Structures are given as C-alpha cells and as structure tokens.
Amino acid sequence: MMQEFLIIWGQLLLIALVMPFVGSALISAVTKRTNQVLVNRLGNRAQYYFSFFGIIIHELSHAAMALIFRHKIDQISLVQKGDENQKLGYVSHAWNPKSFYQRLGNFFIGMGPIFGIGLAMWGVTYFCWPQLIEAIQYRSLAGLWFDITWWKFGIGLVLTIQFCLALNLSDADWQNVRSGVVSYAGLISVIAIPVFFMVRGTNELWNVFGRYGLYFFVIMFSLSLVIDIMFNFIFKD
C-alpha cells in the first residue's frame, strides 16, 4: 500500500510540479532567445513593439494571481518602453512570509504568465480560427481551412506572435517561483492522500490530468519554437 501511495505521490509531483517547471523553463528559454534576436537586429525597443499586447497579458497574469493569493499590490505597470534595466512591465507586491497561503501564492504568481497567456491564446484562437480548436478536439484536419475569415485569421496570427514573445519569465518571476515551490510541494503531498483513495491507478491519474498538461506545454513550446525559427530566418546574417 505504501509503495502504491508513493507512486501516486510521485506522479502528482511530476504532473503538477515538475512538468510545469520544466515546460515553463524551456518555453521561457526559447522566447528569451527570440527576443534577443529582435533586440540585436532592431534595437532595444523591438520587444516593446513586437510583444506589446503580450506584455499586458503577462503583467495582468501576475496581478491576478497576486490578488487571488491575497498579496498587496504596491505598484503595477502593464507595459512600458523599458527602463535602464529593460523592464517592459512589472507588478510590485508585498506578502506575509508567515502565511502558508501567501507563500504558496508566490509559485503561481511567478508561473502566472505561462497560463494567462495560454488562456488568452485560446480565446483569440476561438474567435479568429475556431476551426483549429475543432481540429484539435476531433483530431481531424478535414475542416481546418474551411470557411476562414481571413481578416480574423490575420489578427489572430499577429496576436499569437505578440503573446508568444511575452512568454519569457524574468529573473524576478523565477525568484517568486522558487520562494513558493516548497509550499507548493507540501500542498501536493497533502493532496496525494485523498487522491490515492479516489483514483484506481496511475493510468487514470495520467489520463485525467497529466496528458492534458503535457498537451498544453507541447503546444506552447512548439509555437514558441516555430516563432523563434521564423524570426531567426528573417533576421539571419
């Protein structure tokens, strides 16, 4: 019984902690490289113009998580052209280190833009190219290009690029993640106890939760990589 519990606990950690951490790190690394290409070729303000709407969603995601976890927001800038540290936006927040809930919140505040931008991209796709969502849902490409409104498709493409270019997590974001990771791991360990009695095996846990998280990170990473390849090709020496 203990061995089975440890398997469930380990799989929960893999699904809810390791996969988001590794997936976000890979996505952030690719996006950071893409932005560096833009800066090198077009100047320091290229990020501002190429990821304007993405920066707004990035910072709103931080702010939303801060409010949910009862942090005090001291200052917020949704988008700016960049200060001496090339900071394009920020959310300054205060929290009580004695509060488990607020310490836990740091993990989600740091990770917030990955999921906030992912949600925004889903909304844009649903409005601009719903055929793609249906193709993914039914695993069929038959109607992917049927009855497309091209102006919507163009808007969706531009916004998707803008969103993807804002997926890189800053050093401050990762600092938030690290300061909340122990509390988050503790919460997962507690949740593992009722989950152990609810699921009928590791396959069920993976099928209900794990594979959808994997799909999410694979799609987000793939989009980031495609955009990175595209900009590296456009601005190659």
N, C-alpha and C positions, 0 to 999 in steps of 0.2 A: 504493500500500500504506500509506504514512504517513497519507494522508487517511482511509482506512478505519479505521486504528487510532485516529486522533483522534476519529472519530465514535463508535466503541465506547467509548473512554475518557470522552468527554463524556456518553454515555448512562448509563454506570455512575455517574458523578458525580451525574447527575440523579436516578437511581433510588435510589442508596444514601445520598446526602448531602443534595442539595437538597430532594427530596421529603420525607424525614423531618424536616428542619429547618423547612421552611415549614409542613408539616402540623401539626407539634407546636406551632409558634408560633400558628397560627390556633386550634387546639383550646384551647391554654392561655389565649389572649386571651378567647375566649368564656366559658370556665369561670371565669376571674377576674371577668368582668363579672357572671356569675350569682351568685357568692359575695358580691360587693359588694352586690347587691340584697338578699340574705339578711341580711347584716350591717346594712345600712341600716334594714331593716324589723323585724328580730327581735333585734338586738344582736350583740355581738362573739363570743358563743359559739355562734351559729347554725351556723357552719361545722363546729364540733366535733360537733354532734348530727346534722346533715344528711349529713355525709360521714365518719362515724366509721370504718366498715369500709374505705372508700376510702383514708383516710389510712394505715391499717395496710398495705394493699397498696402504696401509694405508697412508704412508707419501706422495706418489705421488698424492693421492686424495686431501690432504691438499694443496700441492703445486699448483695443477691445479686450485683449487678454488681461491687460493690467486692470481694467475696470472689473472684469469677471472675478479676478482673484483679489480684489479689494486693495490694490495698490493705489497710492496717492500720486496722481499725475501732476508734476510740478510745472513742466513746460512741454510744449509739443510744437513741432514744425513739420507739416505734412510733406512739404517739398521746398527746396531752396537751391540756388545755383551752385552752392558749395562754398564752404568757408576755407580757412587756411589748411584744415585737415581733410578737405574734400568731402565733408559731411553733407549729404544731399537731403537729409531729413533726420529727425530724432524725436524720441519720446523719453523725457526725463521723469523718472518715477521713484518714489520712496516706499519702503516696505518695512514691516516689523520682523526682524530676524528670529524673534521668539515664536512667531506664528507658523505652525506647520503648513497651514493652507497658503499663506503668502510665500513661504519658501518654495512650496510646490509650484506656485504660480510662475516663478522665475523660469522654470523649464518651458512652460507653454508660451510665456511672453517672448522668450528667445526664438522658439521654433515657429511662432505665430505666422510670420510672412509666408512660409512654405505652404501652409494650409489655407491661409487667407487668399493668397494669390491663386492657388489651385482652385478654390471656390469661385473666385472672380473669373478665371478662365473657363470654368464650366458654364457660368452664367452667360458669358459672351458667346461661347460656342452654341449654347441652347438657343440664343436669339439670332445669331448670324449664320450658323451652319448646323441646324438640328439634325440634318442627315448623317452627320458624323457620329452623333450620340446614338442614333438608331443603329448605325452600322456596328458600333461597339457593343450595344446592347444585344443585338441579334446575331452578332458575329458574321455579318454578311456585307459585302461591299457593293451589292447589286444596285442600291439606290443612292449611293454616295454622292453622285454628281447630278441627281435628278432634281429638276425644278429649283435650281440655286438662284437666289437673288444676289447678283454679283456685287452690288454696292455694299450689301451687308457682309458678304464674304471678304471684301477688301478691308472694311472697318475691323472685322474680326481678326484678320491677319495682322494688321498694324497693332491692335491692342494686345494680341497674343505675344508679339515680339516685345512690346513695351513691358508687359508683365514678366516675361521670362528674364529680361535683362535686369529686373529688380529682385531676383530670387537669391542673390548672394547675401549671406548672413555676415554681418560685420563682426569685428573682434568683441565689441560690446554685447552683441547678440549671443555669441558663443559663451561669453562670460556669464550671462544670465542662465543659459542652458546648464552650464557646469555647476552653478550655485544651487540649482534646483534638482539636479539629477539624483542625488542621494534620497531626497524626499520622495521623488517620483518612483524610484526603485523600491522604496519601502511600501508605497501605496500599492504597487503591482504585486508585491509579496503578500500583502493582506488580501487583495482581490483574488489571488490564486486559490485561497482556501475555499470560498463558495463556488468558484469556477470548477474546481476539482470535483465537487459533488454534482454539478449541473451538466457537465459535458460527458459524453460517452466514449471519449478517446481523443487522442491528439489530432486525428484526421478531422474530426468535427470542429475543433478549435481553429484549425488552419482554414478549413472551408468556409467557416462563418466569418472569420475576421482576417486571418493572415493573408490570404491570397488577394483580397481587395486592397489591402495596404500595399502589397507588392505591386499590383497593377498601377496604383496611383504613382508610386515612386518611379517605376519603369517609364510610365508615360511622361512624367515631368522631366526626368533625366533625358529621355530621348528628344523631347522638344528642345531642351537647353542645348543638347549636343548638336542637333540639326542647325540651330541658330548660330552656334559657335562655328561650325564648319562653314556656314554661309558667309558670315562676316569675315572669317579668315581668308576665304576665297576672294571676296570682293576687295578686301584691303591688303591682299598679299603684295609683297615687294616685287 
